[in-house]
Amino acid sequence: MTDFPSSSRERVTISQVARAAGVSKATVSRYIGGDRQLLAEATAQRLAEVIQRLGYRPNQMARGLKRGQTRLVGMLVADILNPYSVAVMRGVEKACRQHGYTLLLCNTNRDDEQERHHLQMLQSYNIEGLIVNTLGHHRGELVELQRDMPMVLIDRQLPELNVDMVGLDNADAVEQALDHLQGRGYRDILAVTEPLDGTSSRQERVQAFTESIQRRSGIRQQILEITSSLEDDLGSFLDSNGHGPQAIFTCNGVATLAVTRALHGRGQRLFEDVGLLALDELDWYPLVGSGITALAQPTESIGVTAFECLLRRLRGEGDEPRRIDLKAELIVRGSTHLNN
């Protein structure tokens, strides 16, 4: 019997397994590659015993490269601290596990150079496909990657990329928000968004807000992008209160936090002086005053659906790229309590 060093730092090789079992490396490869039915029962049993005794672990990356498959899927996110990104990532990771893939996550931290670096790194890891939820400032690199592998976008459309996209039905979410606010008696509504800066989801929400307000009689609209003067800008809105009960519609979680802080800084009586409805549902919303009414995005479903789209492309299925928009769910709390 062949003895091998017992150090836990040494990785047992396929050659060592073959020598210990008295078989060829090809036989070991067939065994660990799922072709055990081609081996004699006694040989398979002997290999099972040797592999267990030596603690052999196949190098899945090397095996995958030989087959032209790594079972690796890359995901590029703009900000891992954003609760939306984390929730969507959980959905992607859940779907990956269910289908035998491993997720390789890269966080650009809203930094263009980090995004460029991660795109290059992902190529070196031989990922089979890529899910993108980022700023998309390096669109040339993304276009090049698209030629080599399937790609799916989350939340943000990049016109240069002719690929599937999964996100929120922004028009429906805004319509739900305004139906609720109007039904509660609010007549003067301010939409607050992060700077538009070409981000498609932000632009879609603002456009839907404007178009929906125009179809409603007796409602005044204002739109505000977040800047360093947010507190003063909100003050100007609240001071122009002659049009009727006022409410703020925040276009995402970042805007909701900024508005809540600004209102608190002004000493406003939260949800007494002004209503608030947020797009995105975050853990802290129920803890503020009587709770913030929110439109919850189906984040896990967005992540799962994105991976399923990617899997279809990996399998060679599908024709023209699709856009899949999922519906938000309205969660009513005390921040929109006003009635006629």
C-alpha positions in Angstrom: 0.0 0.0 0.0 1.3 3.4 -0.9 1.6 6.0 2.0 1.1 9.7 1.4 2.0 12.7 3.6 -0.8 13.4 6.1 -0.4 17.2 6.1 -3.7 18.9 5.7 -2.1 21.5 3.4 -1.2 19.0 0.7 -3.9 18.4 -2.0 -4.2 14.7 -3.0 -3.8 14.4 -6.8 -5.6 12.1 -9.2 -2.3 10.3 -9.9 -2.0 9.4 -6.2 -5.6 8.1 -6.2 -4.9 6.0 -9.3 -1.7 4.5 -7.7 -3.4 3.7 -4.4 -6.3 2.0 -6.2 -4.1 0.2 -8.8 -5.9 1.7 -11.7 -5.2 4.3 -14.5 -5.8 8.0 -14.2 -8.4 7.6 -17.0 -10.3 5.2 -14.8 -10.3 7.6 -11.9 -11.5 10.4 -14.2 -14.4 8.3 -15.4 -15.4 7.5 -11.9 -15.4 11.2 -10.7 -16.8 12.4 -14.0 -20.1 10.5 -13.5 -19.3 7.6 -15.9 -19.3 5.0 -13.1 -21.6 2.7 -15.0 -18.7 2.0 -17.3 -16.6 0.6 -14.5 -16.7 -2.8 -12.9 -18.6 -2.8 -9.6 -15.4 -3.9 -7.7 -13.3 -1.1 -9.3 -15.9 1.5 -8.4 -16.1 0.3 -4.8 -12.3 0.3 -4.5 -12.1 3.8 -5.9 -14.8 5.0 -3.4 -12.8 3.6 -0.5 -9.5 5.1 -1.6 -11.0 8.5 -2.3 -12.6 8.6 1.1 -9.4 7.4 2.9 -7.2 9.9 1.1 -9.7 12.8 1.3 -9.4 13.4 -2.4 -11.4 16.4 -3.7 -11.7 16.9 -7.5 -10.5 20.2 -8.9 -13.9 21.3 -10.3 -12.4 24.3 -12.1 -9.8 22.2 -14.0 -12.4 19.6 -14.9 -14.7 22.4 -16.1 -12.1 24.0 -18.3 -11.3 20.6 -20.0 -15.0 20.3 -20.8 -15.3 24.0 -21.8 -17.6 24.6 -18.9 -16.8 26.1 -15.5 -20.3 26.3 -14.0 -19.4 29.8 -13.0 -21.8 32.8 -13.4 -20.5 36.3 -12.8 -22.6 39.1 -11.3 -21.5 42.8 -11.4 -23.2 45.1 -9.0 -22.8 48.9 -8.5 -23.1 49.0 -4.7 -23.1 45.9 -2.4 -24.2 48.2 0.5 -27.4 48.9 -1.3 -30.2 46.7 0.2 -31.7 46.3 -3.3 -28.5 44.8 -4.7 -28.2 42.4 -1.7 -31.8 41.2 -2.0 -31.5 40.6 -5.8 -28.2 38.9 -5.3 -29.8 36.4 -2.9 -32.3 35.5 -5.6 -29.5 35.0 -8.2 -27.5 32.9 -5.8 -30.5 30.8 -4.8 -31.2 30.0 -8.4 -27.5 29.2 -9.1 -27.4 26.6 -6.3 -30.6 25.0 -7.6 -29.1 24.5 -11.0 -25.5 23.6 -10.0 -23.8 26.9 -10.7 -21.5 29.0 -8.6 -21.9 32.8 -8.4 -18.9 35.0 -8.6 -19.9 38.4 -7.3 -18.0 41.7 -8.1 -18.8 45.0 -6.4 -17.8 48.1 -8.4 -18.6 50.4 -5.4 -19.8 53.0 -7.9 -16.2 53.4 -9.2 -15.5 53.3 -12.9 -12.0 51.9 -12.5 -13.3 49.1 -10.3 -15.9 48.3 -12.9 -13.2 48.1 -15.6 -11.0 45.9 -13.4 -13.8 43.5 -12.5 -14.9 43.1 -16.1 -11.3 42.1 -17.0 -11.1 39.7 -14.0 -14.4 38.0 -14.8 -13.1 37.2 -18.3 -10.0 35.6 -16.8 -12.1 33.3 -14.6 -13.9 31.9 -17.7 -17.4 32.6 -16.5 -20.1 31.1 -18.7 -22.5 34.1 -18.4 -22.8 37.5 -16.7 -25.6 39.3 -14.8 -25.2 43.0 -14.7 -26.6 45.5 -12.2 -24.3 48.4 -12.4 -23.7 51.9 -13.7 -22.7 50.7 -17.1 -20.1 53.4 -17.8 -17.8 50.9 -19.6 -20.3 49.9 -22.2 -17.7 49.1 -24.8 -16.3 46.4 -22.6 -19.8 45.0 -21.9 -20.5 44.9 -25.6 -17.3 42.9 -26.2 -18.2 40.5 -23.4 -21.7 40.1 -24.9 -20.1 38.7 -28.1 -18.4 35.9 -26.0 -21.1 35.0 -23.5 -24.8 35.3 -22.6 -25.6 38.4 -20.5 -28.7 39.6 -18.6 -29.3 43.1 -17.3 -31.1 43.9 -14.0 -33.0 47.1 -13.4 -31.1 49.3 -15.8 -31.3 49.2 -19.5 -28.2 49.8 -21.6 -29.3 50.5 -25.2 -26.0 49.3 -26.7 -26.6 45.8 -25.3 -29.2 43.7 -27.1 -29.8 41.3 -24.2 -32.5 40.3 -21.8 -33.4 42.6 -19.0 -35.3 41.9 -15.8 -36.6 44.6 -13.5 -39.6 46.4 -11.9 -42.6 47.5 -13.8 -41.9 51.2 -13.1 -45.0 52.6 -14.7 -47.3 50.3 -12.8 -45.5 51.0 -9.5 -45.9 54.8 -10.0 -49.5 54.3 -10.9 -50.1 52.4 -7.7 -48.4 55.1 -5.7 -50.4 57.9 -7.2 -53.7 56.0 -7.0 -53.1 55.5 -3.3 -52.0 59.1 -2.6 -54.9 60.6 -4.5 -57.3 58.2 -2.8 -56.1 59.3 0.6 -56.7 63.0 -0.3 -53.3 64.3 -1.2 -53.3 67.0 -3.9 -49.8 68.4 -4.0 -47.2 65.7 -4.6 -43.4 66.0 -4.8 -41.3 63.2 -6.4 -37.8 63.0 -5.1 -35.1 61.0 -7.0 -31.4 60.5 -7.1 -29.7 62.4 -9.9 -31.1 61.0 -13.2 -27.6 60.8 -14.8 -28.8 58.6 -17.6 -29.9 55.7 -15.3 -32.9 54.2 -17.1 -34.9 53.1 -14.1 -34.8 56.6 -12.5 -35.8 58.2 -15.8 -38.7 55.8 -16.3 -40.1 56.5 -12.8 -39.9 60.3 -13.2 -41.4 60.1 -16.7 -44.2 57.8 -15.4 -44.8 60.2 -12.5 -45.2 63.2 -14.9 -47.4 61.4 -17.3 -49.7 59.9 -14.6 -50.1 63.3 -12.9 -51.1 64.9 -16.2 -54.0 62.4 -16.5 -55.3 63.4 -13.0 -57.3 66.5 -12.4 -56.7 68.7 -9.3 -53.2 67.3 -8.6 -50.1 69.4 -8.7 -46.7 67.8 -9.2 -43.1 68.8 -8.5 -39.9 66.8 -9.2 -36.7 67.2 -7.1 -33.3 65.6 -7.6 -31.3 65.1 -4.5 -28.5 67.6 -3.9 -26.6 69.0 -1.0 -29.4 71.6 -0.6 -32.1 68.9 -0.2 -33.3 70.2 3.2 -33.8 73.7 1.9 -35.5 72.4 -1.3 -37.9 70.4 0.8 -38.6 73.5 2.8 -39.5 75.4 -0.3 -42.0 72.7 -1.3 -43.6 72.6 2.2 -43.9 76.4 2.3 -45.8 76.4 -1.0 -48.7 74.6 0.6 -51.7 76.4 -0.9 -52.7 73.7 -3.3 -53.9 71.2 -0.8 -52.6 68.3 1.4 -48.9 67.5 0.5 -47.1 64.2 0.1 -43.7 63.1 -1.0 -43.1 60.1 -3.3 -39.5 58.9 -3.1 -38.2 57.0 -6.1 -36.0 54.5 -4.3 -34.6 53.6 -0.8 -31.7 56.1 -1.1 -34.1 58.9 -1.7 -36.3 57.8 1.2 -33.4 57.9 3.6 -32.3 61.3 2.4 -35.8 62.7 2.7 -36.5 61.3 6.1 -33.2 62.7 7.4 -34.0 66.1 5.9 -37.5 66.3 7.3 -36.1 65.3 10.7 -33.5 68.0 10.4 -36.2 70.6 9.7 -38.1 69.5 12.8 -41.2 68.4 10.8 -43.8 66.3 12.4 -43.3 63.2 10.4 -46.5 62.2 8.5 -48.5 65.0 10.2 -47.2 67.9 8.1 -46.6 65.8 5.0 -47.3 62.3 3.7 -44.6 59.9 2.5 -44.7 57.0 0.1 -41.5 55.1 -0.8 -40.6 52.9 -3.7 -38.6 50.1 -2.2 -39.3 48.3 1.1 -36.6 48.4 3.7 -36.3 46.9 7.2 -36.4 50.3 8.9 -39.6 51.6 7.3 -41.9 50.2 10.0 -39.8 51.8 12.7 -40.2 55.5 11.6 -43.1 57.2 13.3 -46.3 55.2 12.4 -44.4 53.4 9.6 -43.6 54.4 6.0 -46.0 53.2 3.3 -44.0 51.5 0.6 -44.0 49.7 -2.7 -42.0 46.5 -2.2 -40.0 45.3 -5.2 -40.0 41.6 -5.8 -36.3 41.5 -5.4 -35.8 37.8 -4.9 -38.0 37.0 -7.9 -36.0 39.6 -10.0 -32.8 37.7 -9.1 -34.2 34.3 -9.8 -35.8 35.4 -13.1 -32.5 37.0 -14.2 -30.6 33.7 -13.7 -33.4 31.7 -15.4 -33.1 34.0 -18.4 -29.3 33.5 -18.4 -29.8 29.7 -18.1 -32.1 29.7 -21.2 -29.4 31.5 -23.2 -26.7 29.1 -21.9 -28.8 26.2 -23.2 -29.2 27.9 -26.6 -32.9 28.7 -26.1 -34.8 31.8 -26.9 -34.8 34.2 -29.8 -35.2 37.9 -29.5 -34.0 39.5 -26.2 -36.9 40.1 -23.8 -37.7 42.7 -21.1 -39.4 41.2 -18.1 -41.1 43.7 -15.7 -42.3 42.4 -12.4 -45.0 44.1 -10.3 -44.5 45.9 -7.0 -46.7 45.3 -3.9 -48.2 48.2 -2.0 -47.7 48.0 1.8 -49.8 50.6 3.6 -48.6 52.2 6.9 -49.2 55.3 8.8 -47.2 57.7 6.6 -50.2 58.1 4.2 -53.0 58.3 6.7 -54.7 61.5 5.4 -58.3 61.1 4.2 -60.6 63.6 2.5 
